Amino acid sequence: MMKRFFANELTGQIGADVLVSGWVHARRDHGGVIFIDLRDHTGLVQLVINPDQEAVFNLAESLRDEFVISATGQVRERGEGLVNPNIDSGSIEISVSELTILNQSDTLPIQPFSDAQANEELRLKYRYLDLRRPKMQTILKKRSEMFSTIRRFMEQSDFTEVTTPILANSSPEGARDFLIPSRLHENKYYALPQAPQQFKQLLMVGGVHRYYQLAACFRDEDPRADRLYGEFYQLDTEMSFVEDGETVRSTFDPLIKQLATEFAGKQLLSESIPRIPYVEAMEKYGSDKPDLRYGMELIELTDVFAQTDFAVFKSADCIKAICVKGGASLSRKQIDKFTEIAKREGAGGLAYITYDNGEAKSPIAKFLSEKELESIKSRLGATDGDAVFFGADNRQTVNRVLGKLRTEFAEHFGLKDPNTIALCWIVDFPFYEWDESRQRVDFGHNPFSMPKGGLSALEDIQTDADKLAIVADQYDMVMNGYEICSGGVRNHNPEVLYRVFGALGYDNDYVDAKFGAMINAFKYGAPPHAGCAFGVDRMFMELMNESNIREVIAFPKNGSGVDVMMNSPSEVDPAQLKELGL
């Protein structure tokens, strides 16, 4: 059989007879000669069919876009002035001697190669056609390349790839589980793993030195632009005989920098990756996932207004502000838009000052003393053309409001350089946090991390405030304002594990029932261990300059969690339910 050639292999085959196959990208009839642009996964090549090849010519006349064909012919140079510099094979063409239709195509319901693309819902319904788009082909190849880069790094760093179960046990912490009813054990359920957390810790007990997995994880969370519904992948890792988070962080710094520079071709904001305590991040940026590509830090002004006569500031527990360079150019309508954003985050309104010709202009300026106005300008570093926006409320609300406004102003003024990657580690998270929906203290990240100070940190806990003061050896990596990694030093001591659950009212029997395998394993010589998990989908999204995570996945659910292509979720046969005892 004749060897099949791809479009990008043909420029060196002039004079040779070749076999090519692919899709009809376009068909043109020029004065009795038919030209076919044939597309394969490497690009385009032009086929030429002359009328003296009557059978081939007649068949070529029946071709339509997206027919699947194969052709045999001789490679030749294009005539003078006919070279197409826009494709790799633009200097050659194939004079066809044989033509075969491998499959026909109806008119496509979407046009993958059109400048005007169909809406997302229609593209997801016909995703197998949408994947023909050059952009989607590039995305799939780049995703595979990123996974290969990750695997090389992990193997060179002495990590062993281990797959863990998909049918697992339900876990009470974190997001909602996807439950799988058991046919063999009626009224009992498996759960799809939110993460391989327990399994990877058990691997450490089992003597695995360093584990990794590009793991499928499942969480029943509402979808967002940066979060897929249902399933996602993470680079899941764990390292034995590690007692501090810095060992983990320094291990993975080189990988993420390599992905940002060598893989994605971007520049790093800083070669060194800062470690920022959680409290500092919240106070300075109003977020535990700050985008460091721009400044606009939250500046404390509570002391400036300690003796103020302005009622709004006088009654506030905390007053902060951000300086928006060029913010004086904002229109009244635009400021109203930002005011609505602030209100959605819990603010009563949005006070501001603009600076023009050395003068502070604001509806609130008349309520402020000269000393207060001067202190604001000095502390914020405001100059002509700038605007200062205030937050005045309790500290948590002020940080949240100004943190949100910081990202919105950065978006408005184009401060998020897509060619720059800003990385940081957020460290020293609270072990517990207040759950507003349930009005109680709950775990922060997860219950399996080690409180800083170990068992001693859990002694004499009497109030919710005592619990909220405990710091966990947990850490997140942030890339351009997205959390791309979460990890921690693990709690390998059964007594500490009982204590952290006991502080929330869970007794030892509950812990044994939910985490019995891990608790028992820890009684047989568990080494200290630590690890982390990188959200590779979200990280890949940012490295590819995409704002919607569904654009970097082959077959995602839509924004409502529905697979409109496969029509799932769907009803099932009643006989199936009966078999499961449902």
PyMOL commands that set and color helices and strands:
alter all, ss='L'
color gray80, all
select helices_A, chain A and resi 7-9+54-61+120-125+127-130+134-156+197-205+245-263+278-285+311-314+327-329+332-344+365-367+370-380+395-412+454-458+464-468+494-502+508-522+536-543+549-552+574-579
alter helices_A, ss='H'
color red, helices_A
select strands_A, chain A and resi 17-30+33-40+43-49+68-77+92-103+160-161+179-181+189-191+210-219+230-240+267-268+275-277+299-300+318-324+352-356+359-361+387-393+420-421+423-427+432-435+440-443+474-479+482-489+529-535
alter strands_A, ss='S'
color yellow, strands_A
deselect
rebuild
show_as cartoon
